[in-house]
């Protein structure tokens, strides 16, 4: 707080003091007090007033700085009123009481909101695990009774399973650190697992996938990496062009990273939109091409990559190709 701000806050009191000193000066002159004596009285009064104002200003500035320092050291800022210095005046006591009451109500609301959110997330996770049972049953029935109809059913079942899994990973997005296992994994195994999971979908869309150049191993969590690759693969198929879909998956070493690239020959992404593809809910002009686009898949990929210490980038040329690049650190030290 500046001294000028303090003066501005107390200008009414200062104006009263000035008006009072002027009134009593005229009164004293009327009673015969000399100019020199009056000047000495005004000087003493001004000095006492200045010392009082300056001392009060220094005290308030010290308290404000102490409060700001305390606030900066707190992780939970709303606890300031609980640990701040006790107020001195009755006005400050009343103000702090109101502040503590308001903050307590806010913390109660936050606690209740967190509880409800946790209950809802637990319910979603439980529901997802339960819905997987009939999905698996449908897949087994179709696998044991292969016809053209059951193959089409299996394709739709795979798509349902993908969406269910997306909901599960979205629900766990803020607690990745509680559900990961970092170890050395084979990128080839991850790619093959994702391809097997989407076997019928790939066959139905006549997709040709090249994986011969995937040979590297990295340190990460296989389950989460497979989910990221799955979202990338689904997008590559979803936004295919009129040509037969071809997906090229390659891994190579680049300085301190192992780079895994997934390249398709699809419709591509406009240069004006490529910087926004990781935004939540962004579907762009290609969203009109795929009616069921939600803008969640790449958003989840970007968030999960950030949690796992994996870099992610996209390169594209409209009408020709799209390449998604994943940068895995070459050591086992991940910032999670």
N, C-alpha and C positions, 0 to 999 in steps of 0.2 A: 504494500500500500504506500503510495506517495504522500508526501506532506500536503501537497496541493489537494489531493483527494480528501484527506482528513479535514482540511480547512473548509472544503466545499460541503462536507457532511455536517459541519458544526457552524455554518454561516449564520443561522438564526440566533444562536447563543452569542456569537461575536457581534452581531448587529445590535443585540440588546445591550451588551456591555458597552459598545461604542455610544449608543443613545443615552445610556445611564451616565457614563462619564461626561458627556456633553451637557446633560441636564444639571448634574451636580456642579460642574465647572461654572455654569452661568449662575447657579444658586450661590456658590461660594463667593463669586465676584460681587454679587448683589449685597452680600453681607460684609464686604470690605476686605476679603483676602487678596493679597498682592499677587501680581503676575508670577513672580519668582517662586513664591510658596506654592501657588497652584501648579506651576510647571513641575516642581519637585514631586507633588502628590500624583500628578498624571504619569510621571516617569516611573515612580514606584509601583503604581497600579498596573501600568503596561508591562513592567518587568515581571511582577507576580503573575499576571495573566499569561505572559509568554512562557514562563517556566512551567506553569500548570498545564498549559496546552501541549508543550513539547514533551513533558514527562508522560502525559497520558497517551500522546501519539507514539512514543517509543514503546510503551507497554503494549499497546494494541498491535503495533507492527510485530513485536516479538511473538505475541500469541498467534497472530496470523501465520507467521513463518513456521512456528512450531506445529500448527495444525496442518499446513501444507506438507511439511516434512513427514509428519505422521501418516498423512494420506498417501504419499508416494511410497512409503514402506509397506503399505497394506496390500495384500493380494485381493482381499474382499473389501472394497472401498466402503460398502455400506455399514461396516462396523466402526466407522470413525467416531460416531457419537458415543459408542460404548467405552472407548479407551482415551478419548480426548480429556484434556485437563478440566477440572471442575470449574464451572462458571463462577464469577465473582459477584455480579450484580443480580438483582431480582429479575430484571429483564432478560439477562442471559440465561438464568435458570429456567424461566418460562419458555424461552426459545428452544433451549436444549431439550426440555421435556417434550415439546411438540415434535422436535426433530426425531427424538428416540422413539416416540410413539408411531410416527409415520414410517420410520425405517423398520420397526418391528413388524408392522402390518405388511410391509413389502417383503421382508424375509419369510414371513408366514405364507404369503402368496407364492413366493418362489419355491419354497419347500413343498407346498401342495401341488404346484405345477410339475415339479420334478417327480413327485411320487406318482401322479397320474400318468406322466409320460413313460416312466419306468414300467408301470403296470401295462400300459398299452403296448410297449415294445415287447414285454414278456409274452403277452397274448399273441402278438403277431408271430413271434418266433415259434411259439407252441403250435399255432395254427399252420404255419408253414411245414413243420415237421409232420403234422397229422395229414396234411393234404398230399404229402409225398407218397404216403402209403397207397391211396387209390391210383395215383399216377403210375407208380411202379407196377401195380396190378394190371393196369391197362396195357402197359408196355409188355408185360409177360404174356398176356392173352394174345396180343398182336404178334409177338415173336413166335408163339407156338401155333398160330393159325395165319400163315402168311398168304395174303391175297392182295390184289390191287387196293381194295378198300382198307384193309388193315394197315397197309403201308402208308396210305394217306392219313389214317388215324394216328399212326406213330409219328408222322411229321408234325401234326398239330399238337400231339402230346409233348414232343420235344420243345416246341415253342412255348407251351404252357409252363413246362419245367424251367425254361430259361427265365420267364417273367417271374415265376415264384422265387427262383434263386436271386433274382435282382432285388426283389422286395426284402429278402433275408439279409443280403449284404448291405442294403441301404439302412436297414434297422440297426445293423452292427457297425455302421460307419464310424461312429464316435467312440467306439471301444475296440478298435482294431488291436491295440496293444495288449488286450486281455485274451486275444484269440489268435495268436500267431506262433509259428515255430520256424525260426530262422535256421536253415541248414543248407548244405550244398545240394543243389538240385540240377537235374538235366533239363535244359530247355527243350530238347527233342521229346523227352517224356511228357512234358507239359503240353506241347503242341499236339502230340498223338492222342493224349487224353481228351483234349478239346475237340479234335476231329472225330473221335469215337463217340463223344457225347452228341454230336450233331450229324451223325452218319446219314440218317434218312433225309434230313433237311438238305444236306450237300448233294445227295443222290437226286432228289426231286428237282433241284435247281441246276443239275449237270455241272457242278463246280469242279474244276481241276485245281488241286492244291499241290504245290511243289515244296517239299520239306527236306530235300537231300542236303541242303547247305546249313542245316541247323545242327551244330555239333558241340557247342560250348556248354559249360556248366557255370552256374552263378550261385550266390548266397542270397536266399530269399525264402518266402513262405510259398510252398507249392500250391496250396488251395487258393490263395489270393491271386497268385500269378495266373493260374488257370482261369479264374473269373475274369481278370483283365483281358487275357487273350480271347476268351469266349465273346466278350462284348465287341472286341475289335473284329473278330471273324464274322459275327452276325451282321455288323454294319457293312462289312465288305460284300456280303451276299445281298443284303437288303438294298444297297444302292448300286446294283450292277447295271451295266449298260445293255444294249441290244446284242452285243457280242457274247459268245459263251464265256461265263465267268472263269477267270484264272487268277489264282492267288499265289503269290511267291513269298515264302517265309525264309528269311536268311538271318544268320547270326555271324558276327565277326568282332574282332578285337579293335578297339580304338582308344589308345592311350590308357587311361585309368578305368575304362568302361568296356563292358561287353554289350554290344548293340544288337538288339533283335528288331528286325524290320518286317512288317507285314504290308505287302504291296498288292493292290488289286487293279484291275483294268476297268473300273467302274466309271460312273458319271463325273466323279471329281467334285471338288468344292470350289466355290467362287473365291477369288483372292480377298474380296471385301468381307468374307464371312469366316475365313480360316482362323482368325484370331479369337473368334467367339465360340468355337465348336465345343469348348470345355465348360461353357457357361451352363448353369442349371436351367433346363427347360428350353434351351435354344435348339431349334430344328432347322432354321434357315429355309432357303428356297427348295432344298432337297426334301424338306418335310412334306411338301405337296406331292412329291414323287412317291414317297412311302407314307401311306395314310396312317399307319400305326406308329409313326415316329413320336417319341416322347421327350427327347433331349436329356434323358437321364443316364444313358449308358456311358457316354464319354465323360460326363461329369463325375460319375462314380469311379471311372478309371483314373482320372486326374487326381481325385481325392485319395484313392488307395495308393497310387504311386507316391504321392507326397508322404503318406504315412510310412511306406516301406522304404523310402529313400531311393526310389526309382525315378529317373527322368523320363518325361514323355513329350513327344513333339509330333507334329503332322506336316507333311509336305503333300501338295496336290496340284494338279493341272486340270482345269475344267475340261471334261470330255475325254480325258486320257487315263489318269491314274490317281490313286491316293495311297500314300505310304504313311503308316504309323510307326514311329521309332520309339523303342524302349531302351533306356540307358541304365544298365545294371552296374553298380560299383564292382570292381574286380577283387575287392577284399571283403572280409566278413564283418566289417565295422559299418553298421547302418545307423543312421540317425533317426530313431523312432521315438 
